[in-house]
């Protein structure tokens, strides 16, 4: 199977934690809701609580299947060595050539991005533009707000 899904070790750990919670606590909670709804003694077709719990159960099982497939096909990457090219797992410090503002990012795999926390996905405009470039290089990035020029100050 092609390894199109790239995760950091932290991202893999988060997905594994979510999967474990869904398999255990999530399934237990749904089973309890179903049991409670059945105890109400109404016809299943008229039992809104039961129907709601069944829909939630289907969503939970779908998410479990998605997580299992994602983890099964994932390539886990470690942080790069200092001064190397930007890749998933790298911590990158850049300076905007126009505003002179310095920012730091962790480049993460798909689905791991959290821009407010400085974690940018490799698929984001900034993340994809930085990939493969090294310290000292200036990268032009096309964003929805326009073109930005960032100088890579540090990669580790």
C-alpha positions in Angstrom: 0.0 0.0 0.0 1.3 3.4 -0.9 2.2 5.5 2.2 0.4 8.7 1.3 -0.5 9.5 4.9 2.4 11.1 6.7 2.2 11.7 10.5 4.5 12.9 13.2 5.0 10.6 16.1 2.8 13.0 18.2 0.1 12.9 15.6 0.2 9.1 15.5 0.0 9.0 19.3 -3.1 11.3 19.3 -4.9 9.2 16.6 -4.1 6.0 18.6 -5.4 7.6 21.8 -8.6 8.7 20.0 -9.0 5.2 18.5 -8.6 3.6 21.9 -11.1 5.9 23.5 -13.7 5.2 20.8 -13.2 1.5 21.0 -13.6 1.4 24.7 -15.4 4.3 26.3 -17.2 5.4 23.2 -18.6 1.9 22.5 -19.5 1.4 26.1 -21.4 4.7 26.3 -23.4 3.9 23.1 -24.2 0.4 24.4 -25.5 2.0 27.6 -27.7 4.5 25.6 -29.1 1.6 23.5 -29.8 -0.5 26.6 -31.6 2.4 28.3 -33.6 3.2 25.1 -34.7 -0.4 24.8 -35.8 -0.5 28.5 -38.3 2.3 27.7 -40.5 -0.4 26.1 -41.6 1.5 23.1 -41.7 0.2 19.5 -38.2 0.7 18.0 -39.6 2.6 15.1 -41.1 5.2 17.5 -38.3 5.3 20.0 -36.4 8.5 19.2 -33.7 7.8 21.8 -33.0 4.4 20.3 -32.9 5.8 16.7 -30.5 8.6 17.9 -28.2 6.1 19.6 -28.1 3.9 16.6 -27.2 6.8 14.4 -24.5 7.8 16.8 -23.2 4.2 16.9 -22.9 4.2 13.1 -20.9 7.5 13.2 -18.7 6.1 15.9 -18.0 2.9 14.0 -17.3 4.9 10.8 -14.8 7.0 12.7 -13.1 3.9 14.2 -12.8 2.5 10.6 -11.3 5.8 9.3 -8.8 5.9 12.1 -7.8 2.3 11.7 -7.3 2.8 7.9 -5.3 6.0 8.5 -3.0 4.5 11.1 -2.6 1.3 9.0 -1.4 3.3 6.0 0.6 6.0 7.8 4.3 6.7 7.5 5.6 8.1 10.7 8.4 10.6 10.3 10.8 11.9 12.9 12.1 15.5 13.2 14.8 16.5 10.8 18.4 17.2 11.7 19.3 20.9 12.3 20.0 22.8 9.1 18.4 20.2 6.8 15.7 20.7 4.3 12.2 21.4 5.5 10.1 18.3 5.7 7.2 16.9 7.8 8.4 16.8 11.4 10.7 19.9 11.1 10.5 22.9 13.3 11.1 26.0 11.1 11.7 29.6 12.0 11.1 32.1 9.3 11.1 35.9 8.8 8.6 37.7 6.6 10.7 39.7 4.1 8.1 42.6 4.1 7.0 42.9 7.7 10.3 41.6 9.2 8.0 39.5 11.6 9.6 36.2 12.8 7.4 33.2 13.1 8.0 29.5 14.0 6.1 26.5 12.7 6.1 22.8 13.2 5.4 21.2 9.8 3.0 18.3 10.4 1.2 15.7 8.4 -2.3 16.0 7.0 -5.0 16.3 9.6 -2.5 17.4 12.3 -2.5 21.1 11.5 -3.4 23.7 14.2 -2.2 27.1 12.9 -3.1 28.8 16.2 -0.6 26.5 17.9 2.1 27.0 15.2 1.4 23.6 13.6 1.0 23.8 9.9 0.1 20.9 7.6 2.3 20.0 4.7 -0.8 20.6 2.5 -1.3 24.2 3.7 0.0 27.0 1.4 2.9 27.8 3.8 3.7 24.2 4.6 3.7 23.0 1.0 5.8 26.0 -0.1 8.5 25.5 2.6 8.9 21.8 1.9 12.3 20.9 0.5 13.9 24.3 1.1 16.8 25.0 3.4 18.1 27.6 5.9 18.9 30.9 4.2 16.5 30.4 1.3 13.7 32.8 0.5 10.4 31.2 -0.4 7.5 32.8 -2.2 4.1 31.6 -0.9 0.8 32.2 -2.6 -1.8 32.5 0.1 -5.4 33.6 -0.1 -4.3 37.0 1.2 -1.6 37.4 -1.5 2.0 36.6 -2.1 4.3 36.4 1.0 8.1 36.1 0.9 9.6 34.2 3.8 13.3 33.7 4.6 14.0 30.4 6.3 16.1 31.3 9.3 16.4 27.9 11.0 15.3 24.3 10.4 15.5 21.6 13.1 
